[in-house]
Amino acid sequence: MGPEKTNKPTTKWKQIASWMQDIHDQIDAINFEGNEKHDYYRILDKLRQELMSLTIDKAHIRALLLFLEQLPELRGNCERIKYSLDL
């Protein structure tokens, strides 16, 4: 089972923002070849933009998270975000 869900929108979005920052920090810590790190930052930025949009496209968010989950280090926080958003 995933993290405890909250019905308070403010708390939920604070949790998601925290997990997003953790993902950013994890990407920072990973040694990538070539431009791969830049690709992960771009996907994370697109995810952040999608989450901030007025009309959330769950399929797009799911696809972005699937890309990020390719790295085992990011999988836990991606799962938390998916669980929190009922994806």
Secondary structure per residue as TSV (DSSP state, phi and psi in degrees):
chain	resnum	aa	ss	phi	psi
A	1	M	-	360.0	150.1
A	2	G	-	-82.8	-168.8
A	3	P	S	-66.9	161.8
A	4	E	-	-63.9	131.2
A	5	K	-	-85.0	151.8
A	6	T	-	-124.2	146.6
A	7	N	S	-90.1	-8.6
A	8	K	-	-83.9	113.5
A	9	P	H	-56.4	-39.2
A	10	T	H	-63.0	-45.0
A	11	T	H	-64.7	-42.0
A	12	K	H	-59.3	-48.0
A	13	W	H	-70.9	-30.0
A	14	K	H	-66.2	-40.7
A	15	Q	H	-62.3	-46.5
A	16	I	H	-62.4	-42.4
A	17	A	H	-61.2	-39.0
A	18	S	H	-65.1	-43.2
A	19	W	H	-66.0	-37.1
A	20	M	H	-63.4	-40.9
A	21	Q	H	-65.5	-39.2
A	22	D	H	-60.2	-42.4
A	23	I	H	-62.1	-44.5
A	24	H	H	-57.9	-47.6
A	25	D	H	-62.6	-37.8
A	26	Q	H	-66.9	-40.6
A	27	I	H	-61.4	-42.1
A	28	D	H	-54.1	-40.3
A	29	A	H	-80.4	-14.4
A	30	I	S	-88.3	136.2
A	31	N	-	-88.2	114.7
A	32	F	-	-105.5	161.7
A	33	E	S	-93.4	140.1
A	34	G	T	57.5	-134.6
A	35	N	T	-92.6	12.0
A	36	E	H	-58.6	-39.8
A	37	K	H	-60.7	-42.5
A	38	H	H	-59.4	-40.3
A	39	D	H	-61.4	-42.9
A	40	Y	H	-66.5	-39.6
A	41	Y	H	-63.3	-40.2
A	42	R	H	-61.9	-44.9
A	43	I	H	-64.4	-42.2
A	44	L	H	-62.4	-40.0
A	45	D	H	-64.9	-41.9
A	46	K	H	-62.6	-39.8
A	47	L	H	-62.3	-45.1
A	48	R	H	-59.8	-44.6
A	49	Q	H	-62.9	-42.7
A	50	E	H	-64.0	-40.6
A	51	L	H	-68.4	-26.7
A	52	M	H	-87.5	-9.9
A	53	S	S	-72.0	154.5
A	54	L	S	-70.0	-30.8
A	55	T	S	-116.7	99.2
A	56	I	-	-75.2	126.7
A	57	D	-	-97.7	98.3
A	58	K	H	-60.2	-36.3
A	59	A	H	-64.7	-39.9
A	60	H	H	-67.5	-43.5
A	61	I	H	-61.3	-44.3
A	62	R	H	-59.4	-43.0
A	63	A	H	-65.0	-42.2
A	64	L	H	-63.7	-42.3
A	65	L	H	-65.6	-37.2
A	66	L	H	-61.5	-38.9
A	67	F	H	-62.2	-48.4
A	68	L	H	-63.8	-34.4
A	69	E	T	-67.3	-9.1
A	70	Q	T	-59.5	-27.3
A	71	L	S	-92.4	120.1
A	72	P	H	-54.7	-32.1
A	73	E	H	-65.0	-24.2
A	74	L	H	-98.0	-13.3
A	75	R	H	-57.9	-43.1
A	76	G	H	-60.6	-48.6
A	77	N	H	-68.5	-34.2
A	78	C	H	-63.6	-42.3
A	79	E	H	-62.1	-40.4
A	80	R	H	-62.2	-43.3
A	81	I	H	-63.6	-45.4
A	82	K	H	-60.3	-44.0
A	83	Y	H	-63.2	-43.3
A	84	S	H	-63.8	-32.1
A	85	L	T	-96.5	5.7
A	86	D	T	56.9	46.9
A	87	L	-	-93.6	360.0
